[in-house]
């Protein structure tokens, strides 16, 4: 089955970082791109999609990503509603330190 959505990190040209301040949602059917910008000095990592349930639509769930703040040198775990991609985060978990750029994780349901 073909996928309609793809999520990527917006790379910053010449900024000297591995990530960017925004996540992009590519709608492959409509050929549109939505932007969720985390703001200056903030670097987003790759997002992981978590479906709301086993029979959920492709955009019915959450996106989890680590976001590093260059001003505080700390990271947050940010949860976005995939159906309201450009809206405010559903949750933000402030972590006590920095999650390294390029850190990858797998989220496995129980």
MOPAC internal coordinates of N, CA, C and O (Angstrom, degrees):
PM7 1SCF
backbone

  N    0.0000 0     0.00 0     0.00 0    0    0    0
  C    1.4382 1     0.00 0     0.00 0    1    0    0
  C    1.5319 1   109.31 1     0.00 0    2    1    0
  O    1.2310 1   119.93 1   -50.90 1    3    2    1
  N    1.3190 1   117.74 1   129.10 1    3    2    1
  C    1.4674 1   119.42 1   178.65 1    5    3    2
  C    1.5304 1   111.28 1   -70.36 1    6    5    3
  O    1.2310 1   121.53 1   -30.73 1    7    6    5
  N    1.3107 1   114.67 1   149.27 1    7    6    5
  C    1.4607 1   121.03 1   178.27 1    9    7    6
  C    1.5177 1   110.00 1   -94.85 1   10    9    7
  O    1.2310 1   121.66 1   -32.93 1   11   10    9
  N    1.3349 1   114.43 1   147.07 1   11   10    9
  C    1.4611 1   118.79 1   178.61 1   13   11   10
  C    1.5235 1   111.57 1   -92.69 1   14   13   11
  O    1.2310 1   120.14 1   145.01 1   15   14   13
  N    1.3397 1   117.34 1   -34.99 1   15   14   13
  C    1.4627 1   120.85 1  -172.92 1   17   15   14
  C    1.5211 1   112.05 1  -114.91 1   18   17   15
  O    1.2310 1   121.53 1   -35.38 1   19   18   17
  N    1.3239 1   114.68 1   144.62 1   19   18   17
  C    1.4639 1   122.08 1   172.23 1   21   19   18
  C    1.5220 1   106.73 1  -134.03 1   22   21   19
  O    1.2310 1   120.46 1   -40.80 1   23   22   21
  N    1.3241 1   116.73 1   139.20 1   23   22   21
  C    1.4654 1   122.37 1  -178.91 1   25   23   22
  C    1.5245 1   109.11 1  -115.54 1   26   25   23
  O    1.2310 1   120.67 1   -48.95 1   27   26   25
  N    1.3254 1   116.32 1   131.05 1   27   26   25
  C    1.4562 1   121.08 1  -179.27 1   29   27   26
  C    1.5191 1   109.85 1  -138.04 1   30   29   27
  O    1.2310 1   121.01 1   -14.44 1   31   30   29
  N    1.3219 1   115.67 1   165.56 1   31   30   29
  C    1.4608 1   121.91 1   174.00 1   33   31   30
  C    1.5250 1   107.66 1   -92.69 1   34   33   31
  O    1.2310 1   120.58 1   -42.18 1   35   34   33
  N    1.3172 1   116.49 1   137.82 1   35   34   33
  C    1.4648 1   121.07 1   175.92 1   37   35   34
  C    1.5151 1   107.76 1   -79.47 1   38   37   35
  O    1.2310 1   120.18 1   -67.13 1   39   38   37
  N    1.3093 1   117.25 1   112.87 1   39   38   37
  C    1.4659 1   121.49 1  -179.19 1   41   39   38
  C    1.5175 1   110.43 1   -77.80 1   42   41   39
  O    1.2310 1   120.72 1   -39.26 1   43   42   41
  N    1.3167 1   116.23 1   140.74 1   43   42   41
  C    1.4554 1   121.94 1   178.90 1   45   43   42
  C    1.5181 1   109.05 1   -97.03 1   46   45   43
  O    1.2310 1   120.27 1   -64.85 1   47   46   45
  N    1.2890 1   117.09 1   115.15 1   47   46   45
  C    1.4534 1   121.93 1  -179.41 1   49   47   46
  C    1.5275 1   110.65 1   -68.84 1   50   49   47
  O    1.2310 1   120.78 1   -55.80 1   51   50   49
  N    1.3311 1   116.11 1   124.20 1   51   50   49
  C    1.4508 1   121.29 1   175.41 1   53   51   50
  C    1.5095 1   115.88 1    73.05 1   54   53   51
  O    1.2310 1   119.84 1  -170.87 1   55   54   53
  N    1.3218 1   117.91 1     9.13 1   55   54   53
  C    1.4642 1   120.43 1  -176.68 1   57   55   54
  C    1.5309 1   111.93 1   -85.05 1   58   57   55
  O    1.2310 1   120.20 1   167.42 1   59   58   57
  N    1.3233 1   117.22 1   -12.58 1   59   58   57
  C    1.4597 1   119.85 1   178.37 1   61   59   58
  C    1.5150 1   113.92 1    75.97 1   62   61   59
  O    1.2310 1   119.84 1  -158.47 1   63   62   61
  N    1.3306 1   117.92 1    21.53 1   63   62   61
  C    1.4639 1   121.67 1   177.75 1   65   63   62
  C    1.5176 1   108.80 1  -124.18 1   66   65   63
  O    1.2310 1   120.59 1   -19.25 1   67   66   65
  N    1.3300 1   116.48 1   160.75 1   67   66   65
  C    1.4572 1   120.81 1   179.89 1   69   67   66
  C    1.5185 1   112.24 1   -80.54 1   70   69   67
  O    1.2310 1   119.82 1   155.02 1   71   70   69
  N    1.3190 1   117.95 1   -24.98 1   71   70   69
  C    1.4513 1   121.00 1  -176.26 1   73   71   70
  C    1.5054 1   111.49 1  -116.53 1   74   73   71
  O    1.2310 1   121.47 1    21.59 1   75   74   73
  N    1.3087 1   114.79 1  -158.41 1   75   74   73
  C    1.4477 1   120.64 1   179.41 1   77   75   74
  C    1.5086 1   109.98 1  -146.17 1   78   77   75
  O    1.2310 1   120.79 1    -4.29 1   79   78   77
  N    1.3072 1   116.09 1   175.71 1   79   78   77
  C    1.4542 1   120.11 1  -176.14 1   81   79   78
  C    1.5199 1   112.58 1   -83.12 1   82   81   79
  O    1.2310 1   119.43 1   179.32 1   83   82   81
  N    1.3270 1   118.69 1    -0.68 1   83   82   81
  C    1.4608 1   120.47 1  -174.57 1   85   83   82
  C    1.5231 1   111.93 1  -138.75 1   86   85   83
  O    1.2310 1   121.91 1   -25.64 1   87   86   85
  N    1.3423 1   113.94 1   154.36 1   87   86   85
  C    1.4562 1   121.87 1   166.40 1   89   87   86
  C    1.5184 1   106.94 1  -103.46 1   90   89   87
  O    1.2310 1   121.06 1   -31.88 1   91   90   89
  N    1.3225 1   115.58 1   148.12 1   91   90   89
  C    1.4610 1   121.83 1   177.89 1   93   91   90
  C    1.5230 1   109.31 1  -116.85 1   94   93   91
  O    1.2310 1   121.31 1   -40.65 1   95   94   93
  N    1.3226 1   115.10 1   139.35 1   95   94   93
  C    1.4637 1   121.04 1   174.31 1   97   95   94
  C    1.5207 1   106.76 1  -113.61 1   98   97   95
  O    1.2310 1   120.85 1   -67.40 1   99   98   97
  N    1.3213 1   115.98 1   112.60 1   99   98   97
  C    1.4584 1   122.40 1  -179.14 1  101   99   98
  C    1.5322 1   108.50 1   -93.83 1  102  101   99
  O    1.2310 1   120.45 1   -62.77 1  103  102  101
  N    1.3193 1   116.74 1   117.23 1  103  102  101
  C    1.4616 1   122.22 1   174.09 1  105  103  102
  C    1.5247 1   105.65 1   -90.84 1  106  105  103
  O    1.2310 1   120.74 1   -77.70 1  107  106  105
  N    1.3155 1   116.19 1   102.30 1  107  106  105
  C    1.4566 1   121.49 1  -173.65 1  109  107  106
  C    1.5232 1   112.67 1   -72.73 1  110  109  107
  O    1.2310 1   120.19 1   159.00 1  111  110  109
  N    1.3378 1   117.25 1   -21.00 1  111  110  109
  C    1.4620 1   120.89 1   178.02 1  113  111  110
  C    1.5287 1   110.71 1   -78.15 1  114  113  111
  O    1.2310 1   120.73 1   131.61 1  115  114  113
  N    1.3290 1   116.21 1   -48.39 1  115  114  113
  C    1.4723 1   120.68 1  -177.66 1  117  115  114
  C    1.5300 1   113.22 1   -89.90 1  118  117  115
  O    1.2310 1   120.80 1   172.35 1  119  118  117
  N    1.3185 1   116.07 1    -7.65 1  119  118  117
  C    1.4700 1   121.95 1  -178.60 1  121  119  118
  C    1.5273 1   111.38 1    58.16 1  122  121  119
  O    1.2310 1   121.59 1  -132.44 1  123  122  121
  N    1.3496 1   114.56 1    47.56 1  123  122  121
  C    1.4565 1   122.68 1   178.44 1  125  123  122
  C    1.5186 1   109.91 1  -121.86 1  126  125  123
  O    1.2310 1   120.85 1   -25.25 1  127  126  125
  N    1.3229 1   115.97 1   154.75 1  127  126  125
  C    1.4653 1   121.42 1   177.87 1  129  127  126
  C    1.5253 1   108.47 1  -127.32 1  130  129  127
  O    1.2310 1   120.86 1   -53.74 1  131  130  129
  N    1.3342 1   115.95 1   126.26 1  131  130  129
  C    1.4693 1   122.07 1   174.80 1  133  131  130
  C    1.5229 1   107.80 1  -104.24 1  134  133  131
  O    1.2310 1   120.79 1   -30.82 1  135  134  133
  N    1.3297 1   116.09 1   149.18 1  135  134  133
  C    1.4684 1   121.74 1  -176.41 1  137  135  134
  C    1.5149 1   109.99 1  -120.32 1  138  137  135
  O    1.2310 1   120.74 1   -48.74 1  139  138  137
  N    1.3218 1   116.20 1   131.26 1  139  138  137
  C    1.4706 1   121.84 1   168.87 1  141  139  138
  C    1.5271 1   106.16 1  -114.59 1  142  141  139
  O    1.2310 1   121.05 1   -78.83 1  143  142  141
  N    1.3225 1   115.59 1   101.17 1  143  142  141
  C    1.4687 1   121.37 1  -176.81 1  145  143  142
  C    1.5185 1   109.76 1   -93.59 1  146  145  143
  O    1.2310 1   120.48 1   -51.31 1  147  146  145
  N    1.3246 1   116.69 1   128.69 1  147  146  145
  C    1.4596 1   122.24 1  -178.86 1  149  147  146
  C    1.5262 1   112.54 1   -89.44 1  150  149  147
  O    1.2310 1   120.10 1   175.18 1  151  150  149
  N    1.3207 1   117.42 1    -4.82 1  151  150  149
  C    1.4535 1   120.80 1   174.78 1  153  151  150
  C    1.5155 1   113.28 1   100.11 1  154  153  151
  O    1.2310 1   121.29 1    -7.20 1  155  154  153
  N    1.3477 1   115.14 1   172.80 1  155  154  153
  C    1.4669 1   120.34 1  -177.42 1  157  155  154
  C    1.5263 1   112.03 1   -64.50 1  158  157  155
  O    1.2310 1   121.25 1   -31.50 1  159  158  157
  N    1.3125 1   115.21 1   148.50 1  159  158  157
  C    1.4669 1   124.52 1   177.79 1  161  159  158
  C    1.5300 1   112.92 1    66.41 1  162  161  159
  O    1.2310 1   120.32 1  -168.58 1  163  162  161
  N    1.3297 1   116.99 1    11.42 1  163  162  161
  C    1.4653 1   120.32 1   179.90 1  165  163  162
  C    1.5231 1   108.80 1  -115.98 1  166  165  163
  O    1.2310 1   120.89 1   -47.51 1  167  166  165
  N    1.3180 1   115.91 1   132.49 1  167  166  165
  C    1.4599 1   123.01 1  -175.20 1  169  167  166
  C    1.5216 1   109.35 1  -119.10 1  170  169  167
  O    1.2310 1   120.48 1   -63.05 1  171  170  169
  N    1.3312 1   116.70 1   116.95 1  171  170  169
  C    1.4575 1   122.08 1  -179.68 1  173  171  170
  C    1.5223 1   110.87 1   -86.97 1  174  173  171
  O    1.2310 1   121.20 1   -33.01 1  175  174  173
  N    1.3125 1   115.31 1   146.99 1  175  174  173
  C    1.4578 1   121.28 1   173.11 1  177  175  174
  C    1.5159 1   109.66 1  -100.02 1  178  177  175
  O    1.2310 1   120.70 1    -1.43 1  179  178  177
  N    1.3230 1   116.28 1   178.57 1  179  178  177
  C    1.4581 1   120.77 1   177.84 1  181  179  178
  C    1.5220 1   110.06 1   -61.34 1  182  181  179
  O    1.2310 1   120.84 1   -40.67 1  183  182  181
  N    1.3212 1   115.99 1   139.33 1  183  182  181
  C    1.4587 1   121.04 1  -179.57 1  185  183  182
  C    1.5216 1   110.80 1   -90.39 1  186  185  183
  O    1.2310 1   121.27 1   -32.95 1  187  186  185
  N    1.3307 1   115.18 1   147.05 1  187  186  185
  C    1.4588 1   122.65 1   173.79 1  189  187  186
  C    1.5223 1   107.28 1  -111.36 1  190  189  187
  O    1.2310 1   120.22 1   -50.95 1  191  190  189
  N    1.3320 1   117.18 1   129.05 1  191  190  189
  C    1.4615 1   121.75 1   178.43 1  193  191  190
  C    1.5157 1   109.91 1   -88.18 1  194  193  191
  O    1.2310 1   120.58 1   -47.90 1  195  194  193
  N    1.3439 1   116.50 1   132.10 1  195  194  193
  C    1.4683 1   122.99 1   177.12 1  197  195  194
  C    1.5255 1   107.23 1  -120.58 1  198  197  195
  O    1.2310 1   119.55 1   -68.76 1  199  198  197
  N    1.3400 1   118.47 1   111.24 1  199  198  197
  C    1.4590 1   119.63 1  -179.42 1  201  199  198
  C    1.5279 1   111.26 1   -67.37 1  202  201  199
  O    1.2310 1   121.27 1   -30.38 1  203  202  201
  N    1.3442 1   115.18 1   149.62 1  203  202  201
  C    1.4615 1   120.81 1   178.86 1  205  203  202
  C    1.5368 1   110.61 1   -64.61 1  206  205  203
  O    1.2310 1   120.37 1   146.63 1  207  206  205
  N    1.3239 1   116.91 1   -33.37 1  207  206  205
  C    1.4593 1   121.65 1   179.61 1  209  207  206
  C    1.5100 1   109.93 1  -161.25 1  210  209  207
  O    1.2310 1   120.17 1    -5.76 1  211  210  209
  N    1.3342 1   117.28 1   174.24 1  211  210  209
  C    1.4627 1   120.46 1  -174.82 1  213  211  210
  C    1.5302 1   114.49 1   -65.01 1  214  213  211
  O    1.2310 1   119.53 1   156.59 1  215  214  213
  N    1.3270 1   118.50 1   -23.41 1  215  214  213
  C    1.4613 1   121.33 1  -179.07 1  217  215  214
  C    1.5235 1   112.25 1  -111.52 1  218  217  215
  O    1.2310 1   120.41 1  -161.04 1  219  218  217
  N    1.3252 1   116.82 1    18.96 1  219  218  217
  C    1.4633 1   121.76 1  -177.26 1  221  219  218
  C    1.5228 1   111.86 1   -68.90 1  222  221  219
  O    1.2310 1   121.41 1   -28.37 1  223  222  221
  N    1.3298 1   114.92 1   151.63 1  223  222  221
  C    1.4633 1   120.76 1   173.54 1  225  223  222
  C    1.5267 1   109.01 1   -65.52 1  226  225  223
  O    1.2310 1   121.37 1   -15.36 1  227  226  225
  N    1.3122 1   114.98 1   164.64 1  227  226  225
  C    1.4681 1   120.58 1  -174.40 1  229  227  226
  C    1.5286 1   113.58 1   -59.01 1  230  229  227
  O    1.2310 1   119.90 1   149.90 1  231  230  229
  N    1.3324 1   117.79 1   -30.10 1  231  230  229
  C    1.4650 1   119.96 1  -179.62 1  233  231  230
  C    1.5321 1   112.74 1  -107.81 1  234  233  231
  O    1.2310 1   120.17 1  -164.65 1  235  234  233
  N    1.3328 1   117.27 1    15.35 1  235  234  233
  C    1.4630 1   121.68 1  -179.94 1  237  235  234
  C    1.5227 1   109.22 1   -99.18 1  238  237  235
  O    1.2310 1   121.49 1   -90.79 1  239  238  237
  N    1.3233 1   114.76 1    89.21 1  239  238  237
  C    1.4531 1   120.58 1  -178.56 1  241  239  238
  C    1.5125 1   110.03 1   170.51 1  242  241  239
  O    1.2310 1   121.27 1    24.18 1  243  242  241
  N    1.3069 1   115.18 1  -155.82 1  243  242  241
  C    1.4578 1   121.04 1  -174.85 1  245  243  242
  C    1.5263 1   110.77 1  -127.72 1  246  245  243
  O    1.2310 1   121.39 1   -25.52 1  247  246  245
  N    1.3184 1   114.95 1   154.48 1  247  246  245
  C    1.4568 1   122.50 1   172.08 1  249  247  246
  C    1.5202 1   107.43 1  -111.43 1  250  249  247
  O    1.2310 1   120.43 1   -51.25 1  251  250  249
  N    1.3219 1   116.78 1   128.75 1  251  250  249
  C    1.4568 1   122.41 1   177.89 1  253  251  250
  C    1.5174 1   108.51 1  -111.34 1  254  253  251
  O    1.2310 1   120.51 1   -48.65 1  255  254  253
  N    1.3186 1   116.64 1   131.35 1  255  254  253
  C    1.4546 1   120.94 1   178.80 1  257  255  254
  C    1.5183 1   109.99 1  -147.51 1  258  257  255
  O    1.2310 1   121.13 1   -30.14 1  259  258  257
  N    1.3146 1   115.44 1   149.86 1  259  258  257
  C    1.4679 1   120.36 1   170.91 1  261  259  258
  C    1.5190 1   108.09 1   -88.45 1  262  261  259
  O    1.2310 1   120.50 1   -42.22 1  263  262  261
  N    1.3339 1   116.65 1   137.78 1  263  262  261
  C    1.4612 1   121.78 1   177.67 1  265  263  262
  C    1.5271 1   107.84 1  -126.98 1  266  265  263
  O    1.2310 1   121.05 1   -61.27 1  267  266  265
  N    1.3321 1   115.59 1   118.73 1  267  266  265
  C    1.4604 1   121.44 1   179.85 1  269  267  266
  C    1.5243 1   109.53 1   -91.33 1  270  269  267
  O    1.2310 1   120.45 1   -45.76 1  271  270  269
  N    1.3248 1   116.75 1   134.24 1  271  270  269
  C    1.4622 1   122.08 1   176.77 1  273  271  270
  C    1.5254 1   107.89 1  -102.68 1  274  273  271
  O    1.2310 1   120.50 1   -66.49 1  275  274  273
  N    1.3300 1   116.64 1   113.51 1  275  274  273
  C    1.4624 1   122.08 1  -177.47 1  277  275  274
  C    1.5210 1   113.39 1   -66.91 1  278  277  275
  O    1.2310 1   119.67 1   159.24 1  279  278  277
  N    1.3213 1   118.24 1   -20.76 1  279  278  277
  C    1.4728 1   120.77 1   179.81 1  281  279  278
  C    1.5198 1   112.01 1   -77.61 1  282  281  279
  O    1.2310 1   120.54 1   145.45 1  283  282  281
  N    1.3501 1   116.57 1   -34.55 1  283  282  281
  C    1.4706 1   120.45 1  -177.45 1  285  283  282
  C    1.5179 1   112.59 1  -105.32 1  286  285  283
  O    1.2310 1   120.16 1   167.52 1  287  286  285
  N    1.3404 1   117.30 1   -12.48 1  287  286  285
  C    1.4627 1   124.52 1  -174.46 1  289  287  286
  C    1.5322 1   111.19 1    57.38 1  290  289  287
  O    1.2310 1   120.79 1  -143.65 1  291  290  289
  N    1.3188 1   116.10 1    36.35 1  291  290  289
  C    1.4683 1   122.70 1   175.30 1  293  291  290
  C    1.5182 1   109.21 1  -125.89 1  294  293  291
  O    1.2310 1   121.39 1   -16.70 1  295  294  293
  N    1.3146 1   114.94 1   163.30 1  295  294  293
  C    1.4602 1   120.57 1  -179.83 1  297  295  294
  C    1.5170 1   110.98 1  -120.15 1  298  297  295
  O    1.2310 1   121.80 1   -23.05 1  299  298  297
  N    1.3257 1   114.15 1   156.95 1  299  298  297
  C    1.4626 1   122.24 1   173.07 1  301  299  298
  C    1.5179 1   108.10 1  -121.95 1  302  301  299
  O    1.2310 1   120.72 1   -31.09 1  303  302  301
  N    1.3232 1   116.24 1   148.91 1  303  302  301
  C    1.4543 1   121.71 1   165.28 1  305  303  302
  C    1.5187 1   105.00 1   -93.42 1  306  305  303
  O    1.2310 1   120.41 1   -63.36 1  307  306  305
  N    1.3293 1   116.82 1   116.64 1  307  306  305
  C    1.4641 1   121.72 1  -175.91 1  309  307  306
  C    1.5258 1   108.61 1  -109.59 1  310  309  307
  O    1.2310 1   120.93 1   -47.32 1  311  310  309
  N    1.3433 1   115.84 1   132.68 1  311  310  309
  C    1.4573 1   122.68 1   179.05 1  313  311  310
  C    1.5266 1   108.23 1  -112.78 1  314  313  311
  O    1.2310 1   120.92 1   -58.82 1  315  314  313
  N    1.3372 1   115.85 1   121.18 1  315  314  313
  C    1.4588 1   122.26 1   178.12 1  317  315  314
  C    1.5214 1   109.39 1  -110.65 1  318  317  315
  O    1.2310 1   120.47 1   -33.60 1  319  318  317
  N    1.3150 1   116.70 1   146.40 1  319  318  317
  C    1.4619 1   122.27 1   171.91 1  321  319  318
  C    1.5309 1   106.49 1   -80.13 1  322  321  319
  O    1.2310 1   119.77 1   -63.21 1  323  322  321
  N    1.3152 1   118.04 1   116.79 1  323  322  321
  C    1.4700 1   121.02 1  -176.68 1  325  323  322
  C    1.5287 1   111.54 1   -61.63 1  326  325  323
  O    1.2310 1   119.73 1   149.54 1  327  326  325
  N    1.3257 1   118.11 1   -30.46 1  327  326  325
  C    1.4517 1   121.68 1   178.62 1  329  327  326
  C    1.5182 1   113.56 1   -76.06 1  330  329  327
  O    1.2310 1   120.24 1   162.90 1  331  330  329
  N    1.3298 1   117.15 1   -17.10 1  331  330  329
  C    1.4752 1   123.35 1   177.49 1  333  331  330
  C    1.5275 1   107.29 1  -127.04 1  334  333  331
  O    1.2310 1   121.11 1  -123.44 1  335  334  333
  N    1.3299 1   115.48 1    56.56 1  335  334  333
  C    1.4551 1   122.83 1  -169.12 1  337  335  334
  C    1.5231 1   113.79 1   -55.54 1  338  337  335
  O    1.2310 1   119.65 1   141.02 1  339  338  337
  N    1.3184 1   118.27 1   -38.98 1  339  338  337
  C    1.4645 1   120.64 1  -177.49 1  341  339  338
  C    1.5268 1   112.66 1   -87.59 1  342  341  339
  O    1.2310 1   120.15 1   175.95 1  343  342  341
  N    1.3244 1   117.32 1    -4.05 1  343  342  341
  C    1.4623 1   121.30 1   180.00 1  345  343  342
  C    1.5203 1   112.38 1   -77.43 1  346  345  343
  O    1.2310 1   120.74 1    -1.62 1  347  346  345
  N    1.3303 1   116.19 1   178.38 1  347  346  345
  C    1.4627 1   120.04 1  -179.15 1  349  347  346
  C    1.5307 1   111.13 1   -67.20 1  350  349  347
  O    1.2310 1   120.10 1   -22.98 1  351  350  349
  N    1.3322 1   117.42 1   157.02 1  351  350  349
  C    1.4659 1   119.97 1   177.54 1  353  351  350
  C    1.5301 1   111.82 1   -59.60 1  354  353  351
  O    1.2310 1   121.22 1   -32.93 1  355  354  353
  N    1.3149 1   115.27 1   147.07 1  355  354  353
  C    1.4616 1   122.06 1   173.86 1  357  355  354
  C    1.5249 1   109.22 1   -73.16 1  358  357  355
  O    1.2310 1   121.06 1   143.95 1  359  358  357
  N    1.3267 1   115.58 1   -36.05 1  359  358  357
  C    1.4663 1   121.17 1  -179.96 1  361  359  358
  C    1.5233 1   109.38 1  -155.68 1  362  361  359
  O    1.2310 1   121.31 1   -28.62 1  363  362  361
  N    1.3285 1   115.10 1   151.38 1  363  362  361
  C    1.4590 1   122.52 1   174.34 1  365  363  362
  C    1.5233 1   106.88 1  -135.07 1  366  365  363
  O    1.2310 1   121.10 1   -56.68 1  367  366  365
  N    1.3295 1   115.51 1   123.32 1  367  366  365
  C    1.4698 1   121.23 1   177.49 1  369  367  366
  C    1.5198 1   107.16 1  -106.67 1  370  369  367
  O    1.2310 1   120.56 1   -67.68 1  371  370  369
  N    1.3262 1   116.53 1   112.32 1  371  370  369
  C    1.4620 1   121.29 1   179.58 1  373  371  370
  C    1.5285 1   109.10 1   -77.81 1  374  373  371
  O    1.2310 1   120.50 1   -58.19 1  375  374  373
  N    1.3075 1   116.65 1   121.81 1  375  374  373
  C    1.4606 1   121.97 1  -178.16 1  377  375  374
  C    1.5256 1   109.24 1   -95.95 1  378  377  375
  O    1.2310 1   119.78 1   -27.93 1  379  378  377
  N    1.3229 1   118.02 1   152.07 1  379  378  377
  C    1.4670 1   120.66 1  -174.86 1  381  379  378
  C    1.5221 1   115.04 1   -74.58 1  382  381  379
  O    1.2310 1   119.92 1   173.29 1  383  382  381
  N    1.3172 1   117.75 1    -6.71 1  383  382  381
  C    1.4722 1   120.64 1  -178.41 1  385  383  382
  C    1.5086 1   110.45 1  -152.34 1  386  385  383
  O    1.2310 1   121.46 1    16.10 1  387  386  385
  N    1.3153 1   114.81 1  -163.90 1  387  386  385
  C    1.4558 1   121.39 1  -178.35 1  389  387  386
  C    1.5233 1   111.08 1   -95.66 1  390  389  387
  O    1.2310 1   120.77 1   -44.52 1  391  390  389
  N    1.3183 1   116.13 1   135.48 1  391  390  389
  C    1.4583 1   121.80 1   168.49 1  393  391  390
  C    1.5219 1   105.53 1   -92.63 1  394  393  391
  O    1.2310 1   119.46 1   -55.58 1  395  394  393
  N    1.3236 1   118.64 1   124.42 1  395  394  393
  C    1.4677 1   121.04 1  -174.54 1  397  395  394
  C    1.5270 1   112.71 1   -59.87 1  398  397  395
  O    1.2310 1   120.84 1   -33.67 1  399  398  397
  N    1.3188 1   116.00 1   146.33 1  399  398  397
  C    1.4632 1   121.42 1   175.25 1  401  399  398
  C    1.5197 1   109.23 1   -58.54 1  402  401  399
  O    1.2310 1   121.09 1   -40.78 1  403  402  401
  N    1.3109 1   115.52 1   139.22 1  403  402  401
  C    1.4549 1   120.07 1   179.36 1  405  403  402
  C    1.5109 1   114.03 1    83.09 1  406  405  403
  O    1.2310 1   119.51 1  -177.65 1  407  406  405
  N    1.3446 1   118.53 1     2.35 1  407  406  405
  C    1.4629 1   121.28 1   177.96 1  409  407  406
  C    1.5198 1   108.99 1   -64.78 1  410  409  407
  O    1.2310 1   120.38 1   -47.54 1  411  410  409
  N    1.3130 1   116.88 1   132.46 1  411  410  409
  C    1.4578 1   121.72 1  -179.21 1  413  411  410
  C    1.5213 1   109.06 1  -116.37 1  414  413  411
  O    1.2310 1   121.39 1   -31.79 1  415  414  413
  N    1.3181 1   114.94 1   148.21 1  415  414  413
  C    1.4638 1   119.68 1   179.63 1  417  415  414
  C    1.5141 1   109.38 1  -141.33 1  418  417  415
  O    1.2310 1   120.90 1   -23.94 1  419  418  417
  N    1.2960 1   115.89 1   156.06 1  419  418  417
  C    1.4594 1   122.56 1   171.72 1  421  419  418
  C    1.5118 1   107.09 1  -116.69 1  422  421  419
  O    1.2310 1   120.86 1   -45.78 1  423  422  421
  N    1.3142 1   115.95 1   134.22 1  423  422  421
  C    1.4616 1   121.58 1   178.23 1  425  423  422
  C    1.5170 1   106.27 1  -108.17 1  426  425  423
  O    1.2310 1   120.70 1   -64.89 1  427  426  425
  N    1.3155 1   116.27 1   115.11 1  427  426  425
  C    1.4564 1   121.26 1  -173.92 1  429  427  426
  C    1.5267 1   108.73 1  -118.05 1  430  429  427
  O    1.2310 1   120.77 1   -57.27 1  431  430  429
  N    1.3259 1   116.14 1   122.73 1  431  430  429
  C    1.4601 1   121.04 1   179.35 1  433  431  430
  C    1.5198 1   111.06 1   -69.94 1  434  433  431
  O    1.2310 1   121.20 1   -24.63 1  435  434  433
  N    1.3131 1   115.31 1   155.37 1  435  434  433
  C    1.4786 1   119.37 1  -179.84 1  437  435  434
  C    1.5036 1   110.85 1   -90.11 1  438  437  435
  O    1.2310 1   120.10 1   180.00 1  439  438  437

